[in-house]
């Protein structure tokens, strides 16, 4: 459901399918959605799966004090590994007076990276009721949805969640990762949630030179990522037509304290930056280095929920790419850019 009154609240009624035969996706999924104008908000889904049918509830929220809740239903298409989801009815709203609600429709896909499970895709919406200047069924806008399976809810756990909690294996409660997770890339993106305010303006981080006059625990800022004894996992090679590239990094899913260091062509550009709903941004000029540049993302920690995960958004001219990254104590995540004139 989308509530429109200056601020947006999107309530997603969303459905989850088994990615493989026999897999039960009943549980809690949390993440965020991004509107077409890059506004980003938190979302949570509580899913009950029976065969290929999905029911449940969705929440969208700025905080747990201001939120919307809706029921939903849908179907899983095994052949295309896709979900068609429709929000049915708004059942609870805590928002500013005068807000109007929108019912959402979703097209989602499932992927897995090591122990992590993801759902992502797109949404469209229509007004649920008629209001001043609005008509029921009119377009409410759309955007992208990104979700990850988690172990706990920010809201009331529905009875089907309580029933399965004791026996269900929660994939995000693993100890610090010892295994190298399998990387899955996304072909299809949070905004700062600080109290009740949100900001979509990217923060442009730049590497800060260290004070060489200090000898206490000098950080190895000039050490190339390839020398940290971790495997460099090439996640994706991106071919671009425009020489100017903007790279944006967010935490992917629940904000759990993930911190990364980023190298461009083995030179430090971001040092020990925390991933959050506030974007970290980099600008690349592809007219140098023979039209090839390489970003390496190094995990400084694993956060509260291993592994260290990030969503990378790449914008260049009319092209846009979204890539899910995972790094750990065993591997770095690498993305290579190739410029074709």
Residue, then its C-alpha position, 0 to 999 in steps of 0.5 A: x500500500x502506498x500512502x501519499x501525503x508529502x511522504x510516501x509509505x509503501x505497503x507491499x503485499x508480497x508473495x514468495x515462491x519456492x525457488x526449488x521444489x519442496x522449499x518452504x519460504x514461509x517466514x519473515x522477509x525484510x528490506x526496502x523499496x525504491x520509487x522511480x524518483x529514488x525515494x527509499x523506505x523500509x518494508x517487511x513481509x510475513x509470508x505463509x506458503x501452501x504449495x504454489x499459493x502465497x498469502x500473508x501481510x506486508x508492512x511499509x514504514x518510516x518507523x514502527x510508529x508510522x506504518x501501513x499494513x495490508x493483506x496480499x495473495x499471489x502465485x508462484x510460477x515455477x517455470x519462470x521462477x517468478x511471482x505475481x503478487x497482488x495487494x488485497x486490502x489495507x487493514x491498518x494505517x498509522x500515518x499523517x491525516x489526509x494520506x491516501x492509500x494505494x494497492x500494489x502489484x508485484x513481479x518478483x524473483x528469487x535468488x540465493x547467495x550462500x546462506x542468504x535468500x533474496x527476493x527482488x523485482x518491480x512494483x506498480x500501484x493504483x489508488x485504493x479509494x477515490x479522494x479529492x483530485x484522485x480517482x480509484x484505480x488511478x496510477x500511484x507510481x512504481x519502482x523496485x523492491x529488494x528483500x532478504x530473509x531474516x529471523x525476526x519481525x519489527x511488528x506483531x508476528x502472525x500466527x503462522x509465523x509463531x507456529x513455525x518459529x520453533x521448528x524452522x531453520x533461520x538462515x540468518x542466524x549462522x555463526x561468523x561465516x567460514x564458508x565462501x558464499x555463492x555469489x548471485x548477481x541481480x539484473x534488476x535497489x534505501x533511504x536514510x531512516x533516521x527517526x521519522x525523516x528520510x534523505x535521498x541525497x547521496x553522500x559523496x565519500x572521498x578517501x581521507x589522507x592519513x596523518x603520517x606524523x602518527x605512528x600508532x597503529x597506522x592503517x594499511x591504506x595503500x595495501x592493494x585488495x589483492x594482497x589480503x590473502x582473500x579470493x577475488x570473486x569477479x561478480x560481473x563485467x559491465x559494458x558501458x557506452x558512456x564514459x562517465x559512471x556513478x556507482x552507489x552502494x547500500x547495505x542490502x537488506x537489514x542494516x546490521x553494521x556491515x563495513x567495507x573498504x573499496x579499491x579502484x584499480x587496486x588503489x584505495x578510494x573508500x576506507x572502512x565505510x559503514x553500509x546503511x540506507x545512506x548511499x556511498x557514491x563514487x564517480x568513475x571516468x572510463x576514458x582512462x586505463x584503456x577503457x577498463x576499470x575494476x572495483x574491489x569491495x573488501x569486507x572489514x567485518x561481517x556485521x550482525x548477519x553474515x556475510x557482508x552484503x551490499x547492493x551496488x547501483x551503477x548509472x551511466x547515461x541511459x543505462x542502469x545496473x543493480x548488482x548484489x554483492x557478498x564479501x567475507x573473510x574468505x573472498x572479496x567482491x569484484x566488479x569490472x567495467x568495460x567502456x565501448x565507444 
